[in-house]
Amino acid sequence: MFMKLPRYAKDLEFQALLGCYFNGSHKYTYLFIRELVSKNLNKKKNKAWNLYSLIASCSPENRQNRFCMRLMLKDKDHLDNLHFIFIC
């Protein structure tokens, strides 16, 4: 029902991301933010990358390195966004 209206779907996905983050569910938070970053790759939105780095630094999982490496191999234009993630 919400997927028919893109504005509501976008808001609902972001609310789900925030809900998972504040509940401490790192696994699902990472899944939501990875999808958000993947959707906004070509839009040059740094807000998604900033949120990704916040969640990746707080998450006890190490899956962000594989995601960033695959993204870097796929598209070299995102090196400036990926730089600060590997610093942490």
PDB file with one MODEL, atoms N, CA, C and O in Angstrom:
MODEL        1
ATOM      1  N   MET A   1       0.811  -1.189   0.000  1.00  0.00           N
ATOM      2  CA  MET A   1       0.000   0.000   0.000  1.00  0.00           C
ATOM      3  C   MET A   1       0.856   1.256   0.000  1.00  0.00           C
ATOM      4  O   MET A   1       0.603   2.183  -0.770  1.00  0.00           O
ATOM      5  N   PHE A   2       1.887   1.294   0.874  1.00  0.00           N
ATOM      6  CA  PHE A   2       2.738   2.466   0.927  1.00  0.00           C
ATOM      7  C   PHE A   2       3.694   2.549  -0.252  1.00  0.00           C
ATOM      8  O   PHE A   2       4.166   3.632  -0.598  1.00  0.00           O
ATOM      9  N   MET A   3       3.980   1.417  -0.866  1.00  0.00           N
ATOM     10  CA  MET A   3       4.935   1.425  -1.967  1.00  0.00           C
ATOM     11  C   MET A   3       4.364   2.076  -3.220  1.00  0.00           C
ATOM     12  O   MET A   3       5.123   2.412  -4.129  1.00  0.00           O
ATOM     13  N   LYS A   4       3.062   2.260  -3.293  1.00  0.00           N
ATOM     14  CA  LYS A   4       2.465   2.929  -4.439  1.00  0.00           C
ATOM     15  C   LYS A   4       2.725   4.432  -4.392  1.00  0.00           C
ATOM     16  O   LYS A   4       2.746   5.094  -5.429  1.00  0.00           O
ATOM     17  N   LEU A   5       2.918   4.961  -3.210  1.00  0.00           N
ATOM     18  CA  LEU A   5       3.211   6.382  -3.037  1.00  0.00           C
ATOM     19  C   LEU A   5       4.679   6.524  -2.634  1.00  0.00           C
ATOM     20  O   LEU A   5       5.021   6.243  -1.485  1.00  0.00           O
ATOM     21  N   PRO A   6       5.552   6.949  -3.544  1.00  0.00           N
ATOM     22  CA  PRO A   6       6.997   6.957  -3.260  1.00  0.00           C
ATOM     23  C   PRO A   6       7.395   7.838  -2.072  1.00  0.00           C
ATOM     24  O   PRO A   6       8.336   7.515  -1.348  1.00  0.00           O
ATOM     25  N   ARG A   7       6.684   8.944  -1.873  1.00  0.00           N
ATOM     26  CA  ARG A   7       7.037   9.820  -0.756  1.00  0.00           C
ATOM     27  C   ARG A   7       6.794   9.126   0.585  1.00  0.00           C
ATOM     28  O   ARG A   7       7.607   9.229   1.503  1.00  0.00           O
ATOM     29  N   TYR A   8       5.671   8.421   0.687  1.00  0.00           N
ATOM     30  CA  TYR A   8       5.375   7.703   1.919  1.00  0.00           C
ATOM     31  C   TYR A   8       6.317   6.520   2.118  1.00  0.00           C
ATOM     32  O   TYR A   8       6.710   6.215   3.244  1.00  0.00           O
ATOM     33  N   ALA A   9       6.672   5.868   1.039  1.00  0.00           N
ATOM     34  CA  ALA A   9       7.593   4.728   1.137  1.00  0.00           C
ATOM     35  C   ALA A   9       8.956   5.182   1.637  1.00  0.00           C
ATOM     36  O   ALA A   9       9.576   4.514   2.463  1.00  0.00           O
ATOM     37  N   LYS A  10       9.417   6.318   1.135  1.00  0.00           N
ATOM     38  CA  LYS A  10      10.712   6.850   1.560  1.00  0.00           C
ATOM     39  C   LYS A  10      10.685   7.224   3.047  1.00  0.00           C
ATOM     40  O   LYS A  10      11.624   6.926   3.785  1.00  0.00           O
ATOM     41  N   ASP A  11       9.614   7.870   3.473  1.00  0.00           N
ATOM     42  CA  ASP A  11       9.476   8.233   4.881  1.00  0.00           C
ATOM     43  C   ASP A  11       9.363   6.997   5.770  1.00  0.00           C
ATOM     44  O   ASP A  11       9.936   6.954   6.858  1.00  0.00           O
ATOM     45  N   LEU A  12       8.635   6.011   5.311  1.00  0.00           N
ATOM     46  CA  LEU A  12       8.457   4.787   6.086  1.00  0.00           C
ATOM     47  C   LEU A  12       9.770   4.023   6.233  1.00  0.00           C
ATOM     48  O   LEU A  12      10.055   3.479   7.299  1.00  0.00           O
ATOM     49  N   GLU A  13      10.563   3.980   5.175  1.00  0.00           N
ATOM     50  CA  GLU A  13      11.871   3.319   5.254  1.00  0.00           C
ATOM     51  C   GLU A  13      12.785   4.038   6.242  1.00  0.00           C
ATOM     52  O   GLU A  13      13.509   3.402   7.007  1.00  0.00           O
ATOM     53  N   PHE A  14      12.743   5.373   6.218  1.00  0.00           N
ATOM     54  CA  PHE A  14      13.590   6.129   7.135  1.00  0.00           C
ATOM     55  C   PHE A  14      13.127   5.955   8.581  1.00  0.00           C
ATOM     56  O   PHE A  14      13.958   5.859   9.484  1.00  0.00           O
ATOM     57  N   GLN A  15      11.825   5.912   8.810  1.00  0.00           N
ATOM     58  CA  GLN A  15      11.309   5.688  10.158  1.00  0.00           C
ATOM     59  C   GLN A  15      11.677   4.286  10.662  1.00  0.00           C
ATOM     60  O   GLN A  15      11.978   4.103  11.841  1.00  0.00           O
ATOM     61  N   ALA A  16      11.651   3.314   9.768  1.00  0.00           N
ATOM     62  CA  ALA A  16      12.066   1.958  10.140  1.00  0.00           C
ATOM     63  C   ALA A  16      13.552   1.928  10.495  1.00  0.00           C
ATOM     64  O   ALA A  16      13.956   1.240  11.432  1.00  0.00           O
ATOM     65  N   LEU A  17      14.358   2.671   9.747  1.00  0.00           N
ATOM     66  CA  LEU A  17      15.785   2.778  10.038  1.00  0.00           C
ATOM     67  C   LEU A  17      16.007   3.376  11.418  1.00  0.00           C
ATOM     68  O   LEU A  17      16.802   2.855  12.200  1.00  0.00           O
ATOM     69  N   LEU A  18      15.312   4.460  11.722  1.00  0.00           N
ATOM     70  CA  LEU A  18      15.461   5.089  13.032  1.00  0.00           C
ATOM     71  C   LEU A  18      14.970   4.177  14.156  1.00  0.00           C
ATOM     72  O   LEU A  18      15.574   4.125  15.227  1.00  0.00           O
ATOM     73  N   GLY A  19      13.883   3.464  13.909  1.00  0.00           N
ATOM     74  CA  GLY A  19      13.372   2.544  14.919  1.00  0.00           C
ATOM     75  C   GLY A  19      14.365   1.441  15.241  1.00  0.00           C
ATOM     76  O   GLY A  19      14.568   1.096  16.405  1.00  0.00           O
ATOM     77  N   CYS A  20      14.978   0.895  14.213  1.00  0.00           N
ATOM     78  CA  CYS A  20      15.981  -0.161  14.436  1.00  0.00           C
ATOM     79  C   CYS A  20      17.209   0.393  15.145  1.00  0.00           C
ATOM     80  O   CYS A  20      17.786  -0.272  16.005  1.00  0.00           O
ATOM     81  N   TYR A  21      17.607   1.606  14.785  1.00  0.00           N
ATOM     82  CA  TYR A  21      18.788   2.219  15.399  1.00  0.00           C
ATOM     83  C   TYR A  21      18.573   2.461  16.892  1.00  0.00           C
ATOM     84  O   TYR A  21      19.432   2.132  17.709  1.00  0.00           O
ATOM     85  N   PHE A  22      17.428   3.036  17.240  1.00  0.00           N
ATOM     86  CA  PHE A  22      17.181   3.351  18.645  1.00  0.00           C
ATOM     87  C   PHE A  22      16.831   2.127  19.482  1.00  0.00           C
ATOM     88  O   PHE A  22      16.945   2.168  20.707  1.00  0.00           O
ATOM     89  N   ASN A  23      16.407   1.043  18.844  1.00  0.00           N
ATOM     90  CA  ASN A  23      16.174  -0.206  19.579  1.00  0.00           C
ATOM     91  C   ASN A  23      17.453  -1.001  19.790  1.00  0.00           C
ATOM     92  O   ASN A  23      17.468  -1.960  20.561  1.00  0.00           O
ATOM     93  N   GLY A  24      18.516  -0.614  19.116  1.00  0.00           N
ATOM     94  CA  GLY A  24      19.783  -1.318  19.265  1.00  0.00           C
ATOM     95  C   GLY A  24      19.906  -2.537  18.374  1.00  0.00           C
ATOM     96  O   GLY A  24      20.769  -3.386  18.598  1.00  0.00           O
ATOM     97  N   SER A  25      19.053  -2.631  17.367  1.00  0.00           N
ATOM     98  CA  SER A  25      19.118  -3.753  16.434  1.00  0.00           C
ATOM     99  C   SER A  25      20.086  -3.397  15.297  1.00  0.00           C
ATOM    100  O   SER A  25      19.680  -2.901  14.245  1.00  0.00           O
ATOM    101  N   HIS A  26      21.361  -3.660  15.537  1.00  0.00           N
ATOM    102  CA  HIS A  26      22.399  -3.235  14.600  1.00  0.00           C
ATOM    103  C   HIS A  26      22.321  -3.958  13.262  1.00  0.00           C
ATOM    104  O   HIS A  26      22.628  -3.380  12.219  1.00  0.00           O
ATOM    105  N   LYS A  27      21.918  -5.194  13.292  1.00  0.00           N
ATOM    106  CA  LYS A  27      21.845  -5.972  12.046  1.00  0.00           C
ATOM    107  C   LYS A  27      20.844  -5.354  11.071  1.00  0.00           C
ATOM    108  O   LYS A  27      21.159  -5.151   9.898  1.00  0.00           O
ATOM    109  N   TYR A  28      19.651  -5.058  11.554  1.00  0.00           N
ATOM    110  CA  TYR A  28      18.624  -4.501  10.669  1.00  0.00           C
ATOM    111  C   TYR A  28      18.892  -3.043  10.333  1.00  0.00           C
ATOM    112  O   TYR A  28      18.541  -2.579   9.248  1.00  0.00           O
ATOM    113  N   THR A  29      19.511  -2.318  11.257  1.00  0.00           N
ATOM    114  CA  THR A  29      19.879  -0.936  10.963  1.00  0.00           C
ATOM    115  C   THR A  29      20.863  -0.893   9.811  1.00  0.00           C
ATOM    116  O   THR A  29      20.745  -0.058   8.914  1.00  0.00           O
ATOM    117  N   TYR A  30      21.828  -1.789   9.837  1.00  0.00           N
ATOM    118  CA  TYR A  30      22.817  -1.815   8.761  1.00  0.00           C
ATOM    119  C   TYR A  30      22.174  -2.197   7.429  1.00  0.00           C
ATOM    120  O   TYR A  30      22.546  -1.655   6.388  1.00  0.00           O
ATOM    121  N   LEU A  31      21.224  -3.115   7.449  1.00  0.00           N
ATOM    122  CA  LEU A  31      20.543  -3.487   6.210  1.00  0.00           C
ATOM    123  C   LEU A  31      19.774  -2.312   5.619  1.00  0.00           C
ATOM    124  O   LEU A  31      19.795  -2.105   4.406  1.00  0.00           O
ATOM    125  N   PHE A  32      19.100  -1.543   6.462  1.00  0.00           N
ATOM    126  CA  PHE A  32      18.348  -0.392   5.980  1.00  0.00           C
ATOM    127  C   PHE A  32      19.262   0.702   5.434  1.00  0.00           C
ATOM    128  O   PHE A  32      18.971   1.282   4.388  1.00  0.00           O
ATOM    129  N   ILE A  33      20.360   0.989   6.127  1.00  0.00           N
ATOM    130  CA  ILE A  33      21.229   2.081   5.679  1.00  0.00           C
ATOM    131  C   ILE A  33      21.991   1.685   4.430  1.00  0.00           C
ATOM    132  O   ILE A  33      22.270   2.535   3.585  1.00  0.00           O
ATOM    133  N   ARG A  34      22.328   0.425   4.298  1.00  0.00           N
ATOM    134  CA  ARG A  34      23.008  -0.024   3.080  1.00  0.00           C
ATOM    135  C   ARG A  34      22.099   0.135   1.863  1.00  0.00           C
ATOM    136  O   ARG A  34      22.552   0.532   0.790  1.00  0.00           O
ATOM    137  N   GLU A  35      20.831  -0.172   2.036  1.00  0.00           N
ATOM    138  CA  GLU A  35      19.871   0.011   0.951  1.00  0.00           C
ATOM    139  C   GLU A  35      19.674   1.490   0.637  1.00  0.00           C
ATOM    140  O   GLU A  35      19.545   1.867  -0.528  1.00  0.00           O
ATOM    141  N   LEU A  36      19.651   2.322   1.662  1.00  0.00           N
ATOM    142  CA  LEU A  36      19.493   3.760   1.458  1.00  0.00           C
ATOM    143  C   LEU A  36      20.680   4.340   0.699  1.00  0.00           C
ATOM    144  O   LEU A  36      20.498   5.159  -0.202  1.00  0.00           O
ATOM    145  N   VAL A  37      21.872   3.929   1.049  1.00  0.00           N
ATOM    146  CA  VAL A  37      23.068   4.405   0.344  1.00  0.00           C
ATOM    147  C   VAL A  37      23.070   3.898  -1.091  1.00  0.00           C
ATOM    148  O   VAL A  37      23.433   4.640  -2.004  1.00  0.00           O
ATOM    149  N   SER A  38      22.675   2.657  -1.305  1.00  0.00           N
ATOM    150  CA  SER A  38      22.645   2.106  -2.658  1.00  0.00           C
ATOM    151  C   SER A  38      21.646   2.834  -3.547  1.00  0.00           C
ATOM    152  O   SER A  38      21.887   2.999  -4.743  1.00  0.00           O
ATOM    153  N   LYS A  39      20.541   3.265  -2.981  1.00  0.00           N
ATOM    154  CA  LYS A  39      19.546   4.001  -3.763  1.00  0.00           C
ATOM    155  C   LYS A  39      20.011   5.406  -4.108  1.00  0.00           C
ATOM    156  O   LYS A  39      19.611   5.949  -5.138  1.00  0.00           O
ATOM    157  N   ASN A  40      20.842   6.002  -3.274  1.00  0.00           N
ATOM    158  CA  ASN A  40      21.270   7.382  -3.463  1.00  0.00           C
ATOM    159  C   ASN A  40      22.694   7.505  -3.993  1.00  0.00           C
ATOM    160  O   ASN A  40      23.338   8.531  -3.772  1.00  0.00           O
ATOM    161  N   LEU A  41      23.195   6.503  -4.676  1.00  0.00           N
ATOM    162  CA  LEU A  41      24.565   6.560  -5.178  1.00  0.00           C
ATOM    163  C   LEU A  41      24.760   7.638  -6.237  1.00  0.00           C
ATOM    164  O   LEU A  41      25.730   8.393  -6.184  1.00  0.00           O
ATOM    165  N   ASN A  42      23.869   7.711  -7.170  1.00  0.00           N
ATOM    166  CA  ASN A  42      24.047   8.628  -8.282  1.00  0.00           C
ATOM    167  C   ASN A  42      23.549  10.032  -7.990  1.00  0.00           C
ATOM    168  O   ASN A  42      23.692  10.922  -8.828  1.00  0.00           O
ATOM    169  N   LYS A  43      22.977  10.244  -6.836  1.00  0.00           N
ATOM    170  CA  LYS A  43      22.423  11.554  -6.504  1.00  0.00           C
ATOM    171  C   LYS A  43      23.405  12.436  -5.770  1.00  0.00           C
ATOM    172  O   LYS A  43      23.096  13.594  -5.491  1.00  0.00           O
ATOM    173  N   LYS A  44      24.584  11.921  -5.446  1.00  0.00           N
ATOM    174  CA  LYS A  44      25.626  12.671  -4.737  1.00  0.00           C
ATOM    175  C   LYS A  44      25.114  13.262  -3.435  1.00  0.00           C
ATOM    176  O   LYS A  44      25.373  14.425  -3.123  1.00  0.00           O
ATOM    177  N   LYS A  45      24.386  12.455  -2.680  1.00  0.00           N
ATOM    178  CA  LYS A  45      23.857  12.915  -1.400  1.00  0.00           C
ATOM    179  C   LYS A  45      24.790  12.464  -0.290  1.00  0.00           C
ATOM    180  O   LYS A  45      24.954  11.268  -0.049  1.00  0.00           O
ATOM    181  N   ASN A  46      25.391  13.414   0.373  1.00  0.00           N
ATOM    182  CA  ASN A  46      26.295  13.073   1.463  1.00  0.00           C
ATOM    183  C   ASN A  46      25.571  12.759   2.755  1.00  0.00           C
ATOM    184  O   ASN A  46      26.168  12.192   3.670  1.00  0.00           O
ATOM    185  N   LYS A  47      24.286  13.116   2.855  1.00  0.00           N
ATOM    186  CA  LYS A  47      23.540  12.817   4.085  1.00  0.00           C
ATOM    187  C   LYS A  47      23.446  11.315   4.303  1.00  0.00           C
ATOM    188  O   LYS A  47      23.578  10.838   5.430  1.00  0.00           O
ATOM    189  N   ALA A  48      23.221  10.576   3.233  1.00  0.00           N
ATOM    190  CA  ALA A  48      23.143   9.118   3.353  1.00  0.00           C
ATOM    191  C   ALA A  48      24.494   8.544   3.761  1.00  0.00           C
ATOM    192  O   ALA A  48      24.553   7.621   4.573  1.00  0.00           O
ATOM    193  N   TRP A  49      25.577   9.077   3.208  1.00  0.00           N
ATOM    194  CA  TRP A  49      26.908   8.602   3.566  1.00  0.00           C
ATOM    195  C   TRP A  49      27.260   8.954   5.004  1.00  0.00           C
ATOM    196  O   TRP A  49      27.896   8.160   5.697  1.00  0.00           O
ATOM    197  N   ASN A  50      26.854  10.132   5.458  1.00  0.00           N
ATOM    198  CA  ASN A  50      27.116  10.512   6.848  1.00  0.00           C
ATOM    199  C   ASN A  50      26.379   9.595   7.809  1.00  0.00           C
ATOM    200  O   ASN A  50      26.932   9.179   8.826  1.00  0.00           O
ATOM    201  N   LEU A  51      25.156   9.287   7.494  1.00  0.00           N
ATOM    202  CA  LEU A  51      24.380   8.369   8.323  1.00  0.00           C
ATOM    203  C   LEU A  51      24.974   6.967   8.278  1.00  0.00           C
ATOM    204  O   LEU A  51      24.996   6.265   9.289  1.00  0.00           O
ATOM    205  N   TYR A  52      25.454   6.561   7.107  1.00  0.00           N
ATOM    206  CA  TYR A  52      26.108   5.257   6.973  1.00  0.00           C
ATOM    207  C   TYR A  52      27.354   5.175   7.856  1.00  0.00           C
ATOM    208  O   TYR A  52      27.574   4.169   8.531  1.00  0.00           O
ATOM    209  N   SER A  53      28.162   6.225   7.850  1.00  0.00           N
ATOM    210  CA  SER A  53      29.383   6.184   8.657  1.00  0.00           C
ATOM    211  C   SER A  53      29.063   6.170  10.148  1.00  0.00           C
ATOM    212  O   SER A  53      29.771   5.531  10.926  1.00  0.00           O
ATOM    213  N   LEU A  54      28.003   6.869  10.554  1.00  0.00           N
ATOM    214  CA  LEU A  54      27.594   6.837  11.956  1.00  0.00           C
ATOM    215  C   LEU A  54      27.178   5.437  12.371  1.00  0.00           C
ATOM    216  O   LEU A  54      27.588   4.946  13.423  1.00  0.00           O
ATOM    217  N   ILE A  55      26.371   4.802  11.551  1.00  0.00           N
ATOM    218  CA  ILE A  55      25.880   3.460  11.877  1.00  0.00           C
ATOM    219  C   ILE A  55      26.998   2.427  11.782  1.00  0.00           C
ATOM    220  O   ILE A  55      27.060   1.506  12.596  1.00  0.00           O
ATOM    221  N   ALA A  56      27.876   2.571  10.799  1.00  0.00           N
ATOM    222  CA  ALA A  56      28.985   1.624  10.654  1.00  0.00           C
ATOM    223  C   ALA A  56      29.964   1.732  11.822  1.00  0.00           C
ATOM    224  O   ALA A  56      30.542   0.728  12.238  1.00  0.00           O
ATOM    225  N   SER A  57      30.152   2.931  12.350  1.00  0.00           N
ATOM    226  CA  SER A  57      31.080   3.081  13.477  1.00  0.00           C
ATOM    227  C   SER A  57      30.483   2.556  14.781  1.00  0.00           C
ATOM    228  O   SER A  57      31.223   2.140  15.672  1.00  0.00           O
ATOM    229  N   CYS A  58      29.166   2.569  14.905  1.00  0.00           N
ATOM    230  CA  CYS A  58      28.519   2.080  16.136  1.00  0.00           C
ATOM    231  C   CYS A  58      28.206   0.593  16.080  1.00  0.00           C
ATOM    232  O   CYS A  58      27.951  -0.026  17.113  1.00  0.00           O
ATOM    233  N   SER A  59      28.223   0.026  14.910  1.00  0.00           N
ATOM    234  CA  SER A  59      27.828  -1.366  14.745  1.00  0.00           C
ATOM    235  C   SER A  59      28.966  -2.313  15.134  1.00  0.00           C
ATOM    236  O   SER A  59      30.119  -2.073  14.776  1.00  0.00           O
ATOM    237  N   PRO A  60      28.653  -3.373  15.855  1.00  0.00           N
ATOM    238  CA  PRO A  60      29.703  -4.336  16.202  1.00  0.00           C
ATOM    239  C   PRO A  60      30.076  -5.264  15.040  1.00  0.00           C
ATOM    240  O   PRO A  60      31.052  -6.010  15.127  1.00  0.00           O
ATOM    241  N   GLU A  61      29.307  -5.217  13.967  1.00  0.00           N
ATOM    242  CA  GLU A  61      29.566  -6.093  12.825  1.00  0.00           C
ATOM    243  C   GLU A  61      30.608  -5.466  11.899  1.00  0.00           C
ATOM    244  O   GLU A  61      30.789  -4.249  11.882  1.00  0.00           O
ATOM    245  N   ASN A  62      31.279  -6.303  11.145  1.00  0.00           N
ATOM    246  CA  ASN A  62      32.326  -5.834  10.245  1.00  0.00           C
ATOM    247  C   ASN A  62      31.958  -5.992   8.774  1.00  0.00           C
ATOM    248  O   ASN A  62      32.837  -6.075   7.917  1.00  0.00           O
ATOM    249  N   ARG A  63      30.671  -6.032   8.482  1.00  0.00           N
ATOM    250  CA  ARG A  63      30.252  -6.230   7.101  1.00  0.00           C
ATOM    251  C   ARG A  63      30.434  -4.977   6.251  1.00  0.00           C
ATOM    252  O   ARG A  63      30.404  -5.057   5.023  1.00  0.00           O
ATOM    253  N   GLN A  64      30.622  -3.819   6.887  1.00  0.00           N
ATOM    254  CA  GLN A  64      30.734  -2.589   6.112  1.00  0.00           C
ATOM    255  C   GLN A  64      31.981  -2.568   5.241  1.00  0.00           C
ATOM    256  O   GLN A  64      31.987  -1.912   4.200  1.00  0.00           O
ATOM    257  N   ASN A  65      33.026  -3.262   5.635  1.00  0.00           N
ATOM    258  CA  ASN A  65      34.242  -3.285   4.821  1.00  0.00           C
ATOM    259  C   ASN A  65      34.004  -3.979   3.482  1.00  0.00           C
ATOM    260  O   ASN A  65      34.478  -3.511   2.446  1.00  0.00           O
ATOM    261  N   ARG A  66      33.281  -5.077   3.499  1.00  0.00           N
ATOM    262  CA  ARG A  66      32.982  -5.780   2.238  1.00  0.00           C
ATOM    263  C   ARG A  66      32.098  -4.937   1.329  1.00  0.00           C
ATOM    264  O   ARG A  66      32.323  -4.872   0.120  1.00  0.00           O
ATOM    265  N   PHE A  67      31.093  -4.292   1.911  1.00  0.00           N
ATOM    266  CA  PHE A  67      30.203  -3.446   1.123  1.00  0.00           C
ATOM    267  C   PHE A  67      30.973  -2.292   0.486  1.00  0.00           C
ATOM    268  O   PHE A  67      30.786  -1.989  -0.692  1.00  0.00           O
ATOM    269  N   CYS A  68      31.830  -1.659   1.262  1.00  0.00           N
ATOM    270  CA  CYS A  68      32.603  -0.522   0.742  1.00  0.00           C
ATOM    271  C   CYS A  68      33.606  -0.961  -0.325  1.00  0.00           C
ATOM    272  O   CYS A  68      33.801  -0.261  -1.318  1.00  0.00           O
ATOM    273  N   MET A  69      34.233  -2.102  -0.128  1.00  0.00           N
ATOM    274  CA  MET A  69      35.192  -2.589  -1.124  1.00  0.00           C
ATOM    275  C   MET A  69      34.502  -2.938  -2.437  1.00  0.00           C
ATOM    276  O   MET A  69      35.018  -2.623  -3.510  1.00  0.00           O
ATOM    277  N   ARG A  70      33.339  -3.588  -2.363  1.00  0.00           N
ATOM    278  CA  ARG A  70      32.597  -3.901  -3.586  1.00  0.00           C
ATOM    279  C   ARG A  70      32.137  -2.638  -4.286  1.00  0.00           C
ATOM    280  O   ARG A  70      32.169  -2.553  -5.514  1.00  0.00           O
ATOM    281  N   LEU A  71      31.714  -1.672  -3.518  1.00  0.00           N
ATOM    282  CA  LEU A  71      31.271  -0.408  -4.091  1.00  0.00           C
ATOM    283  C   LEU A  71      32.433   0.341  -4.729  1.00  0.00           C
ATOM    284  O   LEU A  71      32.275   0.961  -5.781  1.00  0.00           O
ATOM    285  N   MET A  72      33.589   0.284  -4.097  1.00  0.00           N
ATOM    286  CA  MET A  72      34.766   0.950  -4.636  1.00  0.00           C
ATOM    287  C   MET A  72      35.233   0.280  -5.927  1.00  0.00           C
ATOM    288  O   MET A  72      35.661   0.964  -6.857  1.00  0.00           O
ATOM    289  N   LEU A  73      35.155  -1.034  -5.993  1.00  0.00           N
ATOM    290  CA  LEU A  73      35.552  -1.730  -7.212  1.00  0.00           C
ATOM    291  C   LEU A  73      34.566  -1.497  -8.346  1.00  0.00           C
ATOM    292  O   LEU A  73      34.945  -1.469  -9.517  1.00  0.00           O
ATOM    293  N   LYS A  74      33.300  -1.333  -7.990  1.00  0.00           N
ATOM    294  CA  LYS A  74      32.266  -1.135  -8.996  1.00  0.00           C
ATOM    295  C   LYS A  74      32.305   0.270  -9.584  1.00  0.00           C
ATOM    296  O   LYS A  74      32.150   0.440 -10.794  1.00  0.00           O
ATOM    297  N   ASP A  75      32.510   1.281  -8.737  1.00  0.00           N
ATOM    298  CA  ASP A  75      32.443   2.663  -9.194  1.00  0.00           C
ATOM    299  C   ASP A  75      33.487   3.486  -8.457  1.00  0.00           C
ATOM    300  O   ASP A  75      33.405   3.647  -7.239  1.00  0.00           O
ATOM    301  N   LYS A  76      34.452   3.999  -9.175  1.00  0.00           N
ATOM    302  CA  LYS A  76      35.557   4.745  -8.571  1.00  0.00           C
ATOM    303  C   LYS A  76      35.169   6.167  -8.180  1.00  0.00           C
ATOM    304  O   LYS A  76      35.958   6.846  -7.524  1.00  0.00           O
ATOM    305  N   ASP A  77      33.984   6.641  -8.558  1.00  0.00           N
ATOM    306  CA  ASP A  77      33.567   8.004  -8.249  1.00  0.00           C
ATOM    307  C   ASP A  77      33.242   8.203  -6.783  1.00  0.00           C
ATOM    308  O   ASP A  77      33.136   9.344  -6.336  1.00  0.00           O
ATOM    309  N   HIS A  78      33.083   7.151  -6.032  1.00  0.00           N
ATOM    310  CA  HIS A  78      32.682   7.265  -4.640  1.00  0.00           C
ATOM    311  C   HIS A  78      33.853   7.147  -3.681  1.00  0.00           C
ATOM    312  O   HIS A  78      33.654   6.912  -2.490  1.00  0.00           O
ATOM    313  N   LEU A  79      35.058   7.306  -4.175  1.00  0.00           N
ATOM    314  CA  LEU A  79      36.226   7.184  -3.305  1.00  0.00           C
ATOM    315  C   LEU A  79      36.260   8.260  -2.238  1.00  0.00           C
ATOM    316  O   LEU A  79      36.694   8.002  -1.115  1.00  0.00           O
ATOM    317  N   ASP A  80      35.808   9.471  -2.570  1.00  0.00           N
ATOM    318  CA  ASP A  80      35.813  10.533  -1.564  1.00  0.00           C
ATOM    319  C   ASP A  80      34.830  10.247  -0.439  1.00  0.00           C
ATOM    320  O   ASP A  80      35.090  10.616   0.706  1.00  0.00           O
ATOM    321  N   ASN A  81      33.709   9.600  -0.734  1.00  0.00           N
ATOM    322  CA  ASN A  81      32.750   9.244   0.300  1.00  0.00           C
ATOM    323  C   ASN A  81      33.236   8.056   1.132  1.00  0.00           C
ATOM    324  O   ASN A  81      32.947   7.971   2.326  1.00  0.00           O
ATOM    325  N   LEU A  82      33.962   7.156   0.510  1.00  0.00           N
ATOM    326  CA  LEU A  82      34.422   5.954   1.211  1.00  0.00           C
ATOM    327  C   LEU A  82      35.648   6.211   2.069  1.00  0.00           C
ATOM    328  O   LEU A  82      35.968   5.401   2.939  1.00  0.00           O
ATOM    329  N   HIS A  83      36.330   7.302   1.845  1.00  0.00           N
ATOM    330  CA  HIS A  83      37.591   7.571   2.547  1.00  0.00           C
ATOM    331  C   HIS A  83      37.397   7.644   4.054  1.00  0.00           C
ATOM    332  O   HIS A  83      38.148   7.015   4.799  1.00  0.00           O
ATOM    333  N   PHE A  84      36.410   8.394   4.516  1.00  0.00           N
ATOM    334  CA  PHE A  84      36.272   8.578   5.958  1.00  0.00           C
ATOM    335  C   PHE A  84      35.701   7.346   6.648  1.00  0.00           C
ATOM    336  O   PHE A  84      35.775   7.255   7.873  1.00  0.00           O
ATOM    337  N   ILE A  85      35.147   6.416   5.926  1.00  0.00           N
ATOM    338  CA  ILE A  85      34.638   5.196   6.547  1.00  0.00           C
ATOM    339  C   ILE A  85      35.790   4.277   6.930  1.00  0.00           C
ATOM    340  O   ILE A  85      35.745   3.633   7.979  1.00  0.00           O
ATOM    341  N   PHE A  86      36.828   4.206   6.088  1.00  0.00           N
ATOM    342  CA  PHE A  86      37.958   3.343   6.375  1.00  0.00           C
ATOM    343  C   PHE A  86      38.896   3.924   7.431  1.00  0.00           C
ATOM    344  O   PHE A  86      39.721   3.202   7.991  1.00  0.00           O
ATOM    345  N   ILE A  87      38.777   5.205   7.702  1.00  0.00           N
ATOM    346  CA  ILE A  87      39.615   5.818   8.729  1.00  0.00           C
ATOM    347  C   ILE A  87      39.225   5.309  10.107  1.00  0.00           C
ATOM    348  O   ILE A  87      40.088   5.067  10.951  1.00  0.00           O
ATOM    349  N   CYS A  88      37.921   5.146  10.336  1.00  0.00           N
ATOM    350  CA  CYS A  88      37.437   4.711  11.658  1.00  0.00           C
ATOM    351  C   CYS A  88      37.825   3.328  11.899  1.00  0.00           C
ATOM    352  O   CYS A  88      37.514   2.775  12.954  1.00  0.00           O
TER     353      CYS A  88
ENDMDL
END
